[in-house]
Amino acid sequence: MANTFVNAGDVDISTSGDIIYTCAASTECLVHALYLSNIDGTNSVDATVEVTFDGGTTYVPVAKTVPVPADSTLILDKPLNLEAGDKLKVTASVAGDLAAFASVLEITA
């Protein structure tokens, strides 16, 4: 079994949502932490984090419209387990005001 740490992210999250990470085939993935930074110096932005559990078809919210104040960071530090094909998606209430960074452990057989 091989373990590889990878980083994933996007500096310009959209209002329609961005897939910031997809677990590769024949791989199990553990998202250690997700950092959502509001890069707007004045206004709050709401963040929604969703994951799939069926290889990318059905999304389930992990955090739903959580406010991230101006110039601050929301940290989701509880692990998220992903199976092959599962996706991690982040949506912002205002386009361009949110940056996302994920720390991921990929486990391959």
VENLINGI-V384637 format. One record per backbone hydrogen bond with DSSP energy under -1.0 kcal/mol. NH is the residue of the N-H (numbers start at 1). CO is the residue of the C=O. E is the energy in kcal/mol with one decimal. If there is no record, write none. Layout:
# VENLINGI-V384637
nh=NH co=CO e=E
nh=NH co=CO e=E
This chain:
# VENLINGI-V384637
nh=2 co=108 e=-2.4
nh=4 co=106 e=-2.5
nh=6 co=104 e=-3.0
nh=8 co=102 e=-2.1
nh=10 co=100 e=-2.1
nh=13 co=98 e=-2.5
nh=18 co=90 e=-2.8
nh=20 co=88 e=-2.4
nh=21 co=88 e=-1.3
nh=23 co=86 e=-2.8
nh=27 co=24 e=-1.1
nh=28 co=107 e=-2.7
nh=29 co=82 e=-2.9
nh=30 co=105 e=-2.6
nh=31 co=80 e=-2.9
nh=32 co=103 e=-2.4
nh=34 co=76 e=-2.0
nh=35 co=101 e=-3.2
nh=36 co=74 e=-2.9
nh=37 co=99 e=-2.8
nh=38 co=72 e=-2.9
nh=39 co=97 e=-2.0
nh=45 co=68 e=-2.0
nh=47 co=66 e=-2.6
nh=48 co=91 e=-2.4
nh=49 co=63 e=-2.8
nh=50 co=89 e=-2.8
nh=51 co=60 e=-2.2
nh=52 co=87 e=-1.5
nh=60 co=51 e=-2.8
nh=62 co=49 e=-3.5
nh=63 co=49 e=-1.7
nh=66 co=47 e=-2.8
nh=68 co=45 e=-3.0
nh=71 co=40 e=-1.4
nh=72 co=69 e=-1.2
nh=74 co=36 e=-3.0
nh=76 co=34 e=-2.9
nh=80 co=31 e=-1.7
nh=82 co=29 e=-3.1
nh=85 co=23 e=-2.9
nh=86 co=83 e=-2.5
nh=88 co=21 e=-2.7
nh=89 co=50 e=-3.0
nh=90 co=18 e=-2.5
nh=91 co=48 e=-2.6
nh=92 co=14 e=-2.1
nh=93 co=46 e=-1.9
nh=96 co=13 e=-2.1
nh=97 co=94 e=-1.6
nh=99 co=37 e=-2.5
nh=100 co=10 e=-3.1
nh=101 co=35 e=-2.1
nh=102 co=8 e=-3.5
nh=103 co=33 e=-2.3
nh=104 co=6 e=-2.8
nh=105 co=30 e=-2.6
nh=106 co=4 e=-3.4
nh=107 co=28 e=-3.4
nh=108 co=2 e=-2.6
